C-alpha cells in the first residue's frame, strides 16, 4: 500500500524493541494546516448542504377535485399538517368541475409567479383519478365516466418545467408514469404511485399518501434526506404491508410499486434534499423522554448552521451537550502525529493552535505532548470522523459520549484565544471588563484593564507577547471610551433626567448633520418635539456629528433629521436612538419607563414615514382632500355628513391616489410596536413623508369618512369599484390608533392588558422584549407592575407578563393568545405551550372576540416557580372527530367546510339547523346569549347578524350559479304564480332558493328561508326582519366575506364527537380534546402527551361560548378536574 504523499517518516523516532505493535509511530502528518483542510473536506462531505435546509423557501401545492368523490380529503389534510410541521408553506388548490383546465392553469401560473426563485423548492401533490389519453399524456379526471371533466396535466406540468425552482412532484393517481417531463433549468423529481398501466390503491393503508405521511412523520428530525431515499423508504414500508387473501386463500398483493424518476438537462445538478425548517417539532414526533424534558419544547435549530469557509464560525451545535452532560452527537477519540516540533510552553502552544481556526471548527484538542515531534489527542464528531480518509499517522482510540471529565480537575492554565491573562484571577477580570464594555460601561472596563496591565508591567518582560496583548485590549477600550463618554453623561436616575437633541440649522440639505446633546429633568423641560419613526436596517448606517464626535445612525433616521432640520434655527428633539445610550442596559431600563411622559410633554410628535417615492405625494394630498371643513351641525359620522364630504371633496375616488394611499399605509412604520404609545399620548402629531406634511387631525377626519363609507347603509352612495378602493386601502392600520386617541381624550374606561396585546399582536419590534415594554405606559399594563429589564431573556419576559396578568386580572383569557397550533417561520422560543409568543412572528388568526365560556367562574390555577408548568381547573368536554383545513381561499369556507357541516345528521346539539350553526361558526357569531336564550344582545348585534346572514345567502346562490350547482329541476318545480311572487322579493332570498332548492307550499320569506331559520314552531326558530332593499344581499356580501376572512384566517374547521362545529388553530388534529377552563373566555384545543397536556390554541364552538359547559358542570352532568399544561 502506497503511503499518502502528505505523510513522511520521522527521522527522530526510536528503533527499540517493543512488545506491542508500534509501526504507526513511524508516520507523521507533515503539518497541522494540511490536516485542518482534510478535516474540513470531510465535514463538507458529511454535510453537503451544511446540514441546513438547502432551500430558503419551500412552497407546497396540494391539489384535489372540489367534489372529493374519491375520498382523498382525510389523507390530503393529514399530509398538509405534516408538511406544515416541516415549516413548509402549504396551499390547497381545489379543481372545479367547470372550466377545470383553465382554472388550474391560472392558479398554477399565479402560484409560480409569486413564489419562483432558484432558492425555492416547489412540492406539487395530486390525489384523485387519473388516466392516459390516446396521445399517452396524463389527464386528471373528476370521475370515472367518459365525459367527466378533466385536466390536461402535461400542459400544467410544463409551467413547472419552465420554473427556476427545483420541483418535487408527488402523484397518488392511476397511470401516474405518463406524467414524465423534463425541466428547462432546474431539477424535477417525481414519486408516483404506479406506472403506466397500473391502478393506484384507493385511500387507506396501502396508498402512497398514507405511507408518505408515515415516513415524513418518522423522519422529521433528520438533518436532511433526498427524494430518492424518500422513495426507497416508501417502497420498503409498502413491502412490509400485510397482504389480503383471495377466495382460495392465496395472498393477493394489495400494494402497487411506486416509481421514481428525475428530470434535468444539467447532468451535474444536485438532487433535491428535504429537511425540516426552523419550527417547533410536533409532539407526535418526540420520544417519551424528550416530551418529558424541558428541552422538548426548545428552539429547533438546523443541525449545522455553519459556514464552511468562515473560520470564525463555530461548530458548537456538533459539540453541544444535553442536560445530563453527554454529547448530543457521538464523538470519537483519535491520535494525530505531527512532523513539526512545537514549543513546550503552554502559551506558545495555544497561540500555535490559534493559527488553525478551521481545525477548531470541528475538532477539540484534548491534549498535546512532545513525542520526538508532536503527538495530539483529539475528539471529533462521529459524522466527520466517518468520512476522514484512513492514514497511518491518525489512529482511532475509542468512542466518547461526553467531554473530558479529567479537565474538571486541571487548573485553568491555558488562556482563551482572545484573552491573554497570566492567572485565573486576571481571566475573571478580563471577562468582567468585556461585560462592562458590552453594557456601555466603558469607564469601568478601562479601570479593570488598567489594573491588569499594571500587574503585568511588574511581572512580565517588556517584549512579552502577553503584556503586549493586554496593552492592545486596553488601547481598544480606551479608544472606544472617549467617544461614548463625551456623548453620554451619566444620569441621575432619582431626578428622572432625559437627554434632548439640538438639531443645528443648515442652509443646504446636503450639509452633514450636526447635533448637541443636553440633559434635562422631566419636571422642568424646555419646548421640544418627539420623533416617531422606524429605525430601519441596523446594518445600513451613516455618520452624523453629535457633541463634536462621529456617531452612526441608520439611513432612515438620517434622512428624517435632514427633512426636519431648519435653515435658520435649531430644532430641539427627543430621538430614542441618540438620546438613550443603547449600549447601557440599566439606562435603557430606566428610560423606557419614562416614554409615556416624554411623548406627553412634547409639543408634538413628528411622524417620519420615510423618503417620498413616485406616488407618496398623491397619498398625502388625498388625506388632506378628504378632511374638508363641514358646515356647522353636520357631523361626519352620519349619512348626511358623508354625502356632504363627497360633494365637497374634489375627485374623491381618483384611482392612482387611492393606490398610493394603500402603499403609504403598507410602509413598515405602521408595523411598529412603539407607535401606539407614541401617537396616543402625544398632544398632537404631524405626518411627514419626504417634503410633504399632513396633520394627524386631518387623517382622523378622513378616516372617519372612510369608516362610514364602509357601512352597509352608505353602500348606495358608491359603486362597487369605489367601495373596493376604500376597503383595500389599508387605512385601518391608522384608524385603530385614532380610535384609541379619541378614547383617551374622552377618558374612556380602561379595557385590559390583554386587549392592548391582542390589538398589537402583528406589530413588530427590533428587540422582541419591546412587544411587552412598548406598552408599559398604558394604565392597563402599568397595573401589572412590570419593570423593564433588557438583561432578561425573551422567554422570561413573556412568562413573567403572563404570571403578572393572571395574578392581577384573575383571568385565564390570555391563554387564547398561546398554543403551538399556529405556524411560525421564526426560530421558536423556549416557551411552554401556554405562554404566548408575543413577537408577532406566529401566523395566527386574529382574536375571535370576547366571550364568556366560563361565565363568571374565577380561575383555579397555579404556575410553577420556574414558569414551566401551569395547573388549571376545567372541564374536558368533547373531542375533535373530523377536521378540515383552511388554505386562505374563501371558496373553501363555502365548499368543503360547508359539505362537512351539512353532512351531519339531524339538528345541531343546540337544536338549530346545521346550516345556521355553520354560518354562526364561520363568522364567530357573538350576537346572542348562547344556547337556550334565542334573543339578541342588542339591536346592533341583531343588525350585524342579519347583515352577515343575508350576505352569506346571496353568496350561496352566486356560487351555485357560477359553478352550475343550481338545485336540479328547480325551475320545473316553481309554478308561474310562485315565480312571480319570488321575483318581487330581495335578491338574497332568490339566490338562497337557487342554492337550497327549497320551494314551500306557501311562498313567504320565512318559509323560503326555513333551511336556515329552522322549522316553524320550534323554540330555536328566529324570524327574519322585513326590509325593502331589493339589493341588500349583494350589498351585504362584502360584509360576510370580510367577516369570514377575519374569523377563519389560519384556522381549521372541525366537527366534534358530540356533533358541535368549530374553528380551531390550523394544526389541530383529530383526537385533540376540547376543554373549558374556569376563568377562560373561550374553549381551548388541547392535546395529551403522557400525563400532561399541551395547548394547541383557542377555538370558536357555537354552543360552548356562553357558559353552556359550566352550566352542565353545575348541574352535575360534567366534572371539573385539574389539567396540567407544559
N, C-alpha and C positions, 0 to 999 in steps of 0.2 A: 504494500500500500504506500503510495507516494505521500510524502509529507506536504501539508499545506505550505504555500510559499511564505506566509507571514509567520510561520513558526521556525525557530532556529534552535540548535543545540547549544546550551550554555557552556561556555568554556570554563566556568568556575565551579562546576559540580564535582563532587567526590565520586570515586570509583570503588569505595569499600564494599566488603561483603555485607549482605543483608539477608535476614530470614524471611523477608516479605518481598513482594513484587514492587520494586521502586523504579521500574523502567520509565514511567511517565515523568519522573523527576528530571529527566534529561531534556524535556521540551519546555520551551518558554515562549510566551507571546512577546512579540518584539516591543510593542509599546501600548499604553492604555488607550490612546486616541483611536487606534485602529479597532481595538476590541469594543470601544464605545459605539463605533459605527456598525459593527457586526450585531450588537445588541439592538440598536435602533432599527436595523433592517429586519431583524426577527420580529420586533414589535409591529412594524408595518405589515408583515405577513400575518401576524396574529390578529390584527385589527385592520383589515383592508380599507374600511371606511372610517378609521379612527374609532371604531366601536360605536359610532353615533348613528342617528338617523341619517341615512345617506341623502335624503331629500329634505329641503326646507319646508315643503308643504306636501300633504297627501290629500287629494280630493277624491271622494268616492261617489260614484253614481250608481244607485241601486234601482233597477228597472223591473217593473211588472205591469201587467194589464190592470186597468182600473176596476174590472169586474171581479178579479181574483177567482175565476172559475175553477182553477186547478188547486186552489187551497194553499198557495205558497206563502200567504201572508205571515203566518207564525214564524216560519224559518227566516223570511226576509227581515222581520222585525228583530229576531234574535241576532242575526248577523249584523244588523245596524247597531245594536247595543254593543256587540263585541268590538266592532271597528271604532266606535266612539271611545271604548275603553283604551284602544290603542292611541287615542288622541287624533284620529283622522277626522276630517270634516266631511260628513256624510250628507248626501242629497238623495231624495227618493223621487223618481220620475214615474208617474202613472200614465201608461199609454191609453189614450181614449179610443173607443171603438169607432169614432167618427174622425175622418181626416188623420188617421193614425200615423201614417208615414211622415207627413209634413209636420205634424205636431212634434214628433220625436226628433226629426231633423232640426227643427227650430230650437228646441230645448238643448239638444246636444251642441249645436253651434254656439249658442249663448254661453253654455257651460264651459266650453273650451276657450272661448274668447276671454271669459272672465278670469280663468284660473291658469292658463297655459304659461309655462316657463320651463327653461331647461333645468331648473332646480325643483321641479314639481313631479310628483307621480300621480297619474290617474289610475284609479281602480274602478273597473267597469264590471258590473254584475247584472246578469239577467236570469230570471227564473220564470218559466212558463212553457207553453207549447212551441215547438219548432219543427221545421220541415225543410227539405231540399227541393228547390224547384227544378224545372226541366233544364235550366242552364247550370245546374249544380251549384246554385248560390243559396245561401242560407236565408230563410224567411222566418220571422217570429209571427206566430198566428194567435188570434184571440181564442179560437176554439178549434174543434176537430172538423167542423163542416167545411165542404169545398169552397163555399162562398164567405167564409169567416174573414173578418178584417185581418190584414197582415201588415207587417213592416219589412221592407227590403233591408235586411241587416247589413248586407255588404256595402250599401251606399252610406249608411250611418257610420259604419266602421271606417270607411275611407276618411271621414273627418278626423278621427283619432290618428289615422296613419300619417296625416299631414302635421300633427302637433309636434311641438318641441319637447314635450314631456315624454318620459317613459310611460308605458301603459301596461297594466296587468289586467287581463280580461278573464273573468270567471263566468262560465256558461253552464247553467244547470237546465239543459234543454235537450230535446231529441235532435239527431243529425247535427250535433254541435261542430264536428270537424269541418263541415263545409264553410265555417266562418273564417278559415285561414286567410290571412292577408299579409302584406308587408308594410314596413314603416319607411318613410322617406328620410327621416333624420335621426330618429331615436330608436328605442327598443320596445317591441311589443311582445309580451309573453302571455300565453294563454293556457289555462287549465280548463278543460271541458269534460263534461260528464260522460261523454261517449264519442264514438267515431261517426263515420258517415251513415252507416246502415242501422245502428242500434238505437233502441229507445231508452231514454234515461229513466231511472227509477222514479216513482212519484215521491212527493214529500214524505219524509219519515225516516226511519232508522237507516235505510240503505241509500239515502240520497247523497249526492255530492255536497250539498249545502250543509246538511246535518253533520257530516264528518268534518267538513271545513271548519265549522264553528267549534267543534271539539278540539281540533288541532290548534286553532288560534287561541283558544282559552288556555290550553296547556302550555303554549309557547310564549305567552305574553311577557314573561320576564326574561326571555332570551335576549342577548345583546343584539343579534340580527340573524336573519336567515334568508336564504334565496328562495325564489319562486320554484326553482327546480326541487329543492329539498322539501318545500311545502307539498308539492305534488307527490313526491316519494312517500312522505308520511301518510298522506291521504290514501294512497294506494295500499300501503301496508295495513292501515287500520281497516279498510274495507275487506281486505283479505281475511281478517280475523272475525268478521261478522258471521253470526250464526246463519246457516243456510236453511231454507224451508224444505219440506218434504212433499213430494208429489203424491199422486193417487196410489202408486205402488210402493211407497216408502222410499223411493230413490231421492237423494238430496238434489234440490234444484238451486241453481245459482241465482240468488236474488240481486246480487251486485252486478254492475256493469263497469268495465275497466275505464277509469278516467284517463284521458290522454293529455299530453303536454307538448307544446312546441314554442319556439322562439323565432321571431322575425326581425331582421335588421339588415340594412345594407352595409353597416360598419362591422367588418369581421373582427375588429379588435374591441368592440363595445363591451362594457361590463354588464353583467346580468343584473336584474332587478333584485334588490335586497329590501327586506321589510324588518322594521323593529318598532317597538312602542315609543311614542314620543313622550315629552315630559308631562305626564298626567298621573293622577293618583292611581296606584294599582287597584283593580277591583278586588273586593274582599274574597270573591269566589276563587280567585287565583292564588290566595295566600294559604300557606300551611297553617295548621293549628297553632304551632309555636309562634309563627310570625304574627298571626292575628292577635295573639295574647300580648305580644311585646309592645313596648312603646314605640318601637321603630316601625311597626306595621303601617302606620298612617303617616310616615315621614315623607319628606320630599323625595320623589323618584328622580334620579339623575342618570343620564345615559352613561353606561359603564366606563367609557373612556373619552371624556370631553377634553381631549388633549391635542395640541398642535405638535405634530412630529418634528417640525422644522424649527420650533421655538424652544431654545434651550432653557428659557426662563419659566416655562410652564412645568408643572409638576405632576407626578402620577399618584397623587395622594389617594385617589379612588382605588387604584390597584393595591395599594399598601394599607388601606383603611382597615380598621378592626371593628368587630361587633361589640355588643355590650359586655360580653364575657371575656374580652381581651384577645380573642382569636382572630386570625386573618379572615376577611370575607372571601378573599381569593387565595387558594392554596399556594404556598411557596416551596422552593427547594433551596438547599444549601449547596454551593459549589466552591471549588478552589480554583484560583487563577494564578498561574506562574508567569511572572514578567521578567523580561530580559534586563530592563533598566533597574539600576540600583537607586533606591530612594533614601534620603537622609533619615537618621534615626530620630531627629527632633520632631515631636508630635505636631507642633505648629506648622513647621515647614511641610510636613506630610499632608496636613489639612489643606494648606494653600496649593499643594500639588494636585490634590483631588478636585479643587475648585476649577482647575483648567479643563475639566471634562464634564461639563454640565449635562451632556446627552446621557452619560452613564448614570448620573443621579436621577434622571427621569424614570429609570426602570429598575435600577439595582440599588440595594442598600449595602454599604461596605460595613461588614461586621467586625473585621479585624485586618490589620496589615502587619506582616512580620518580615524582618530581614532573613533571607534564606539563600545566601550566596548571591542572590539577586533580590527579588521581592516576591513574597507569597501573600496573596489576598484571599480572604474568605468573604464570599458574597452571598446574599439571599436575593432571590429573583422570583417573580411571579411565574407560576407554572405555565400559563398560556404562552409566555415569551420563551421560557426555557425549552418548551416542546419544539420550538422552531429554530433554536440555536443549532448551528452545524456542529457535529462531533469533531473535537480536536483534542489531541493528547495533552495540551497544556491546560485544559479546562476539565476538571473532574467532578463527578457527582459525589456528594457526601451523604445527603439524606433529605427526607421531607420534613418541613417545619410547619406547624399550624399556628404559631404565634410569634411575635417579636422576641428578640433575645432577652430572656429574663435575667441573664447574668449582668446586663447593663444596669440593672437596678442597684447593684452593689458596688458599681465602679464610680468613683468620683468624677465630676464633670471637668475633665482636663482639656478636651479639645473644643475650642470655641466654634460658634456657628460661622458660616461663610461671611456674614455681614458685620459681625461684631468682633473686635479684637481684644477683649478683656483678658487680664492675667489670671484673675481669681473668679470664683463663682459669685463673690460679693459684687465685684465690678460688673459681672454679667448681668446681675439683677439691676444695677444702676443703669446700664445701657438699655435694658428692656423698659425700665421706668421712663427714661429720657425719651425713648421713641414714642411711648404712650402720651407723654406730655406734649410732644411736638404734634402728634396726630390730633390732639384735642385743642390745638391752638395755643397752648400754654408754653410759648416759646421761651419765656424768661426762665421758667422752672427747668426746662430741658437744658438750656445753656448752663445754668448753675451746676447741675449734676455732671454734665460732661466736663466742665472746668475742673471739678474735683478729681475725676478720673485722670485727666491729662496732668494735673499737678502731682498725683501719686506716681505716674509713670515717668515724670521728669526726674524723680529721685531714685527710681528702681531700674530703669532701662537705659541703655546706651542711646546716644543722640541719634544714631542712624538705624536704631532698631525698627523693623517694619511695623511692629505692633504700636509703637509710640507714634510713628507717622500716621498709621491708620486712625488712631484716636484723635489726633490733631485734625485729620481730614473731616471726620464726623463732626467735630466741634465747629470747624470752619463752615460747614454746610448749615448747621443750625444757626450760627451767628449771622451768616449771610441771609438766611431767611428771616431772622428775628427783627432787625431794624425796620424793614418794610412794614411788617404786620404790626409791630409795636407802635410805630409812628402813626399808623392809621387808626388803630383801635386802642383807646384808653380803657382802663378797667371801669366797670360800672359800680356805682354804689347801689346795690340791689335793694336796700331798705328805702331808698328815695324814689324808686320806680323811674329811673332815668331811661331815656331813649336817645338815639342819635338822629339828627336831621341832616339832610344833604343839601348844601347850597350848590345849585347848578348855575355855574357862572355864564354870563352872556357871551354871545359870539355873533358878529355881523354876518358871517358866511356859514352856510350849512356844512361845508367841508372842514371847518376848523375842528381840531381834536377837542374832545370833551374834557373840561376841567371842572373839578368839584372840590368841595371842602366839607369835612365832617365836623359837626359841633354837637356837644351833649346838651340835653335839656331835660327838665323834670316835667312829668305828666301834669302835675298840678299847676304849672306855670309855663305854658307853651306859647311860642310865637305863632303867627299865622303860617300855615303850611298846607300842602296838598299831598294826598297819599296815592301812590301809584298802584294800580291793579293791572297785572299783566301776566303772561306766561313766560317762564324762564327761557324755554326753547332748548335746543340741543346743547348740553353742557360741554361738549367737545368742540363746539364752534364758538370761539371767543375772540374778542378784540380788546386791546388795552385802552384804558382811559386813565386820566390823571386824577388821583384822589390825595389831597394833602401833599401834593408835590411828588407823589410816588406813583409808579405804574401799577395799575390794578386791572385784572382781567374780568370782563363781564361778557355775558352771552351777546351774540349779534342782535338778537331781538330787543334786548334791553338797551343796547347802544343806540339802535335805530329809534326807539321810543324817546330816549333822552334828547336826541337831536331834534326831534319834532316838537318836543315840549319846550326846549330851550328858547329863550327870548334873545332879541338883538341888543336891547338897551338896559336890561336889569336882570338881576339874579332871580331864580325860582327856588323856593325852599320846598323840599320834597321829603317824604319818607319812602324809602325803597328797601325792601327787606334784604335783597341780595347784597347790598352795600352797607346798610345801617346796622345790620346784625353780623357779628363775626361768626360766619357759618361753621368755622372750624372749632369754635368754643362751645362744647355741648352744654355746660351749665348756663352760659349766656343764652343760647337758643331756648333752653327750657324756660328761662325767666321771661324772655321777650314774647314768646308765643302766648303766654298768659295775659299780655298787655295788648294783644292785637285788636280786640274789640274796641278798647278805649282809644287806641291810636287812630282808628278809622272814624270813630265818633267825634273825636276832637278836631279832625282835619277839616279844612274849609270845604273841600270836596274831594271825591275820588276821581282820579284820571284813569279811565279805562282804555288802555292801549291794546287795540286789536291787531296791530301789526301794520306792515307797509301796505300801501294800496296796490291793487292789481288791476287787471283790464276792466273789471266791472264793479269794483267795490264802491266807486263814487256813485254809481247808479243806485246801489242799495242804500247808501246813506241819504241820498236825495229822496228816495221813496219813503223812508221813515219820516222825514221831515214833511213830505207832502201829505201823509196820512194823519197828521196831527194838527189840522187847522183849528182855529178858534171857532166855536159854535155859538149860535145866538143864546142869550140867557134862557134858562129853564128848558134847555134841550140836552139832557144827559146822553152821553154816548152809549150807555148800556140799554137803550130802548130801540125798538124798530124805527121810530121816528128819527132818533138821533143817528142811526146808521144810514137811513135814507138821506138825511141831510149831509152826512160826511161824503157819501157817494156823489151827491150833487156838487159839492164844493171841490173835492179832490180832482185835480187835472189828470186826465189819463190814468185812472186808478188801477187798471189791470194791464199795464204795459208788461208784456211777457219778458223782455230782456231784464227789466228792473226786478221783477219777482224772482227770476232765476238767479240774479245777482244777490238778492236778499237771502236766498237759500244757501248760496255759497258763503255769505258773510256769517250766517249762523252755524255753518259747518266748521268754522275755524276752531282750532284746538283751544282757544281761550275759554270757550263756553264749557269745556270739559273739566276745568279746574275745580278742585275741591274748595279752595280758598275763596272763590268768587262769591259764594253765598254770604259769608261773613263780611267781606269787603264792601259789597254793594248794599246789603241790607242795613248795615249800621252806619253808613255814611250819610251825611246831611243831604248831599246831592251828588250826582255823578254826571260825567261827560264822556261820551263815546268818542274815541279818536282812532281814525283809520287813515294812515298816511297824513295828508294835509287837511282832511275833512273832519269836522267835529259836529256832533249832534248831542243835545241834552238828553239825558236818560228820561226826563219827563216827557219829551216828545215820543220816545219809544213806548213809554207807558200808555200814552194816548192812542198811538197807532195800534198797539197790541189789543187794547180794549175793543177797538172797532173790529179787528180781525177775529177775536174770540166771538163776538156777537154774530159776525157773518157765518161762523161755523155752526150756529144753532139752527135746528130744522125750521123754526118759524121764519127765518130770514132767507131760506133757500130760494124763495120766489124772486128775490132781488137779483139773483145771479144765474148765469147759465152754467152748464157743467164744467166748461173749461175754466171759467173764472173761479168757481169753487175749488177746483183742483189746484190752481195756483196758490190759493190761500192755504189749503190743507197740507201741501208738500213743502211749504216754505221753511218749516222747522222753527218758526218763531216761538214755539212753546218753550224752547230752552231758556229764553229770556223772560217769558211771561210768568213762569213759576217764581222767578226771582222778584219780579214786580209785585206779584201777589203777596209774597212774604213781606216786602217793603210796606205795602198798604196795611197788612195785618199789624205790623209793628207800630205804625203811626196811629192806628186806631186802638192800640193797647189790647189787641185780641188776646184771649186766654191762651195759656201755654198748651201745646199739644203733648208731645212726649219725645224723649231722646230717640226712640225707635222711628218716629215719623221723620225726624231730621236725617237719620241714617238711611231710611228707605228712599227718601227723596234724592239723596246724593249717591245712591249705590253705583251708578255708572260713571260718576266723576272720577277724575284721575289726579294722582299726586306723585311728584318725583320721589318723595320718601313715603312709603306705604303707611308709616305711623301717622302721617298727616290726615289719613282718612278718619282718624279719631280726633287728633289735636286741632284740625282746622275748624272744628265746631265747638271748641271749649268756650267760646264767647257767648253761645246761646244759653239762656237760662235753663232750658230743658236738659242740656248737657252739664252745665255747671252744678246742677243739683246732685250729680253723681260724685262730685268732689274728687275728680281725677286730676293728677298733676302730670304735666308733660315730662317725659324723660327719654331723650333720644339715645341713651345708653342701653335701654331695654330692647331685647329682640322683638320683632314684629308680633310673633305669636303670643308673647307675654302681654303686650299692649292690648291686643284684641281680647285675650282671655280675661284680663282684669276689667275691661269695659263691660263684658257680659256679666261678670261677677257683680260689679257695682250696680248694673242695671237691675239684675234680679233682686238685689238687696234693697234698692231704693224704690223700685216700681212695684215689687211684689207681683210680677207677671212673668210668664214664660213665652209671651208672644214673640220675643226676639229670636226664638228658635226657628221661626218662619223664614229667617234670613240665612239659615245654616243648612247643612246637608251636603253629602257627597254626590248627589244625583244630578249636579249641573256640570256640563262640560267646561273645561278650563284649558287655555293654551299658554298658561304661565306656570312656572315652577310652583308646585303645591307646597303650601306652608305646613309645618309640623303642628297641625291643629287636630284636636279630636273632632269627630263629625258634628258635634252640637255647638261648636263655636264658629260663627260666620267668618268667611274670608271677605273682609270689608274692602279689599283692594279694588273691586270692580272688574277684575280680570275674569271672573266667572261669568259665563254666558247663561244667565238665569232669567226666568220670566220676571216681568215687573210685579210689584206687590199686588196681590189679588184684591186688597181692600181690608177693611176692618170687620171682623165677625165676632161672634161670642159662642164658639163651640163649647166652651167650658162654663157658659153662663157667668155667674158671679163667684164661682168657686176659686178660692185662693190656692196658689201652688203649694204643694208639699214636696220640696226639692232641697237637695244638698249637693255642694260641689266639693270635690276632694281638694286638699291643700295644694297639690301640685297642678291644679286646674286641668286635670286629665279626665276625670270621671264625673258624670252628672247622674244622680239618682233622683228620679221624679215619679210621682204617683199619678196613675192614669188608668184608662180602660183600653185594653186591646180588643177592638170591636169587630173587625172584619179582615178579609184577606183579598188581595188582588187576584182575580181569576183570569181575566183576559185583558190584554193591553195592546194598544196601537200607538204608533209613533206620530210625530209631527215633523215634517220636513220644511217648515216655513212656507208651505204652499196652502193658501186658504182653501183651495179645492179639496184638500184632504179633509178639512173640517166638514165640508158638505158632502163628502162621498164615503170614504172608508170608515171614518168615525161614526158618521150617521148610520151606515149599514150595521155596524157593530151594536149601536144603541137600539135600533129598531128591530134587531133580530131577537131581542129579549122577549120572552112570553109574558102575556098578561099586562098588568099595570106595574108601574114603579112602586117600590115599597111605601112611598108617601101617598099612594092611591091616585096619582095623576098619570096621564098618558106618557109613554116613554118619549114621544116627540117633544112634549113640553119639558120633560125632565132634561132631555138632551139640550134643548135651547137654553134652559136655565144654567146648565153646566158650562157650555162653551162661552157664555157671556159672564160667567161667575156672578150670577144674579144675587143681589143683596137688597131686593125691593120689599121683601116681606119679613115676617116674624118667625118663619120656619114652619115646618110641618105641623098641621093642626090649627094654624092661625092663618087662614087664606087672605085676610085683609092686608092691604099695602101699608107700609110705614107712614107714608105721607103722599101728597099729591105729586111732588117732584119725582119720587121713586116710581109712582104709578105711571107717570108720563114716560119716564125713561124705559120702563118695562115694555110698554106698548109700542113706543117708537122702535125699539130694537126688534120686537116681535114682528111688526109689520115689515121691517127691513128684511128679516130672515124669510118671511113668506114670499116676498117679491123675488128674492134671490133663488129660492127653491124653484119657482116657476121659470125664471130665466135660465137656470141650469138645465131644467128639463127640456126647454125649447132648444137651447144651444147644443145639447147632446142627444137629441132625438129620444128623450126619455119621457115624453108625454104619456100619461096613462093610456094603455092600449084600448081602442074602441070608445074613448071618452066622447068624442063628437057624436057617435051614433046613439049614445045614451042620453044626450041632452036634447030634450024636446024644444021646439022653437019658442014656446011661451016661456020656458025656463031660461033659455039662452037670452031672451030679450030682457028678462029681469037682471041676469048676471051682468050684462053689458052696461047697465046703469050703476054698477057697484064700483068700489075702489079697485085700483089696479092690483093691490096685493091680494085681494080676495080672488080675482080672476087667475092670477099667477099661481096662487096656492092650490086652486082647484085643478089646474093643468098638471101639477105635480102629484097631488093626492089621489085624483080620480074619484073623490067622494061627492056624489050627487044625491042629496036628500030628497025626500018626497016633497017637502015644502021648502022653497028657496028663501032662506034668510041668512044674514051674515053669521049669526050664531050657529045655525045648522051647518053651513058650509065649512066653518072653522072647527067643527066638533072634533076632528082627529087631533087638534092641538089643545082645545079648551077643555075637553072631557065630556063625558056623557051628560045629557040633561038630567037634572035632579040629583046628581052626585054631589057630595059635600065639598069636593075639591074643584068643582067646575067654576071657572071665572068668566065674567061677562065682558065681552069686547066692547069698548066705548064706541059710540057713533061719531062719525065725522063726515064732512062734505068735501074733503080734499081728495079728488079722484086720483091724484098722482102721489099720494102720501107714501106708498110703498117704494117707488123709485127714489123719492127724496130721502127716505129713511134708510135706504140700503147702505149708504156710506156710513151711517152711524153704526149699523150692525157689523159691517166689515171692519171698521176701526176698533170696535169693541172686541171682536174675536181675535184680531191681530194683537191687541193688548193682553187679553186673558190667556191666549193659547201659545204665545211665543215660547219656544223651547220646552213645551210640555207634551206629555203623552196623555192619551185618553184611555180610560180603563173601566172595566166592569168588575164589581166585587162578587164574592160568593153569595152574598145576600141580595144581589140584584141592583145595588146602587151604581150610579155613573159618577165618574170623577175625572179631574185633571191632576196630574202628578208630574214631578220632575222627569226630565227626558230619560234618565237612566233607571227609572223604576222598573221592576220586573215582576213577572208572575210569581206569586208566592210571598211577596212582600206583605207585611202586616200594616193595618191601619189603626192608629191609636188616637185617643183624645186625652191629653194631659190636663190635669187640674191647673188652671191659670193660663192656659194657652188658647188663643182665639181661633185656631184652625186645626183640623185633623192633620196628623203627621204620618208620612210613609216611613216605616222603619223596617230594618232587616236584621234578623237574628244571626249572630255569629257566636257559636259556642254558648256561653252562659250570659252573654250581654247582647246589646243591640247597637247598631249604628243608625244614625239619622240619614235618610235619603233626602227628605225635604218636605215642605208643606204641601197641602192639597186643597182642592175645592171639591166637595162632595155634597150635592144637594140632598138635604135631609139629615145632615150632620153638622151644619154650620151655625145653628142657633140653639144649642143646648139639648138637642134631642137625645144624644147618647147619655148625657149627665142625668136627664130625667129618668131614663131607664135604669141607671145606676141607683138613683134614689128609691125607685120602686122595687129594687132588689132583683131586677132581671139581669143586670150586669154587675160585675165586681171589679173594684179598683185594685191595683197591685203596684208594687214598686218596680220600676223599669230602669235598668242600669244602662247608661249610654257611654260608649267610648268615643 
